[in-house]
Amino acid sequence: MQTVGCLDQATQILGDKWTPRLLRFFINNDSVRFCQLQELAGDINPRTLSARLVKLEKSGIIIKRPLLGNRCEYELTTKGRDLLPILEHMNNWSEKYA
């Protein structure tokens, strides 16, 4: 069934603990720096954060833009922005039923 294959692809991106939590910070921000994500997410390990960002970048969800020094910021791609309504629906569902 085609729908299952597509659902599996979405689950590969959104199906871990941290990815939806990290992507929600892009709802109100055009770009977010690593340290901002770490602070906003709270108890995420820096290695875990780094691994999730690499995965999102490889999946074409975010792009990494270098800044001055060794700093960088992350922005959603069009593909990533298309995920925001899904995250908003997940949030609405959680508020209703959790």
N, C-alpha and C positions, 0 to 999 in steps of 0.2 A: 504494500500500500504506500503510495507516494507521500501521504501526510505524515506517516510514521518516520520516514527518512528525513523529512524537513524538520519535524519535531526533535529528532535526535541531533540534528545540526545545531538547533537553537539551544538545546540542553547542554551540548558540549561547551558553549560559550557562557551561558547563564547558570549552569547547574552546580556551581560550587558555592560555598558559604560567602566568599568575599566579593565576587564579581558584581552581583546586583547592588551590593552595598556601596561599592566604589563608583559604579556608573551613576548612581542617584545624585552624586555631587556635581555631575555635569548638567543637571536639569536647570540649575540657576546660574551656572558659570560657563563661559565660553572656553576657558582654559583653567587647568588646575596644576599646580606644582606638586612634586613628589612629597615634600614636607607638609603641604596642605592636606593631601590625601591621607597621609599618615596621622596627622592630628585629627582630622575629621572622622576617620574610621575608628580611632581610639586604640583598641588593643591589637592591631595587626602588627605582626612581626615584619621588619623591613625587608627581609628576604622573601617573605610571602607576598608582600606588596610588589616588590620588584618582579617576581615571577608572574603575578597576575597582569601587571602592566605589559610585560613582554608578550604574554599570551594574547592579550587584547590587541596589541600592535600587530602581531603576526596574523591575527584574524581579520585585520582591516577595520577594527572598531574604533581605535584611537590612532593618532599620530603623535610622535614625540618631536617637539621643536626645541632646539638648543637655545639657551639664553647666554648671557655673559658668564664667564667663568665655567664652572662645571655644572651649572644649573640648567634645568630644562623644564618645560611645561608640556602638558598633554592636552590634546583637543580631540573632540569626537569627529569622526569622519561622517559623511552622509549615511553610511551604513550604521554607524554608531548612533546618530541622531534618530534613525528609524527605530531604534530599540527603546527610546524614551517613553513613547506611549504604552508600550508593553509593561515597563517598570511602573508607570503611573497606574495602570490597571491592576497590577499585582499589589501595589500599595493600597488601592481602594478596596480590593478584595480582602486584604489582611485587616484593614480597619473595620470592615463590615463583619467578618467572621472570626477574627482572632480574639 
